[in-house]
Every structure is written in structure tokens, then in C-alpha cells.
Amino acid sequence: MGRDQNILDDLKRYERLCLELADDSTMPEERAGLLVMANNYPAEITDRKFNDKTLTEKTT
């Protein structure tokens, strides 16, 4: 569980970093790209939590 939590924490950190960089960006294309990247992290977190829950339910 510890390793999984570290991965989730890292994904949240990367999301915040992308949002901060997007706020500081002066180029629209760069800002859009960073926002897209930031929006992908919550989906990855949800997917990992769902897969972990599914695996846990199947093994019990």
C-alpha cells in the first residue's frame, strides 16, 4: 500500500505543478498543453484506485 500511495501522491504533485506552470505560461499553446496534462492526472489517479479496488475485491 505504501508504494501505491507514493504513486498517487506523485500524480497529485505533478498535477499541481502543471497547473502552476500553466498559470505562469505566456504562450497559449504551452498553457493549453500543460492544462491537458494536468487534467490527465486525476483520471490516472481514479483509474489506479479503481483497478486497485477491483483487484482487492477479486482476491478476497
Number of C-alpha atoms within 10 A of each C-alpha: 6 7 8 12 11 11 13 19 13 14 18 16 14 15 21 14 14 20 19 15 16 22 12 10 14 10 9 10 11 13 19 13 13 21 18 15 16 23 14 13 20 15 11 14 17 12 12 15 15 12 12 13 11 11 11 10 9 7 6 5
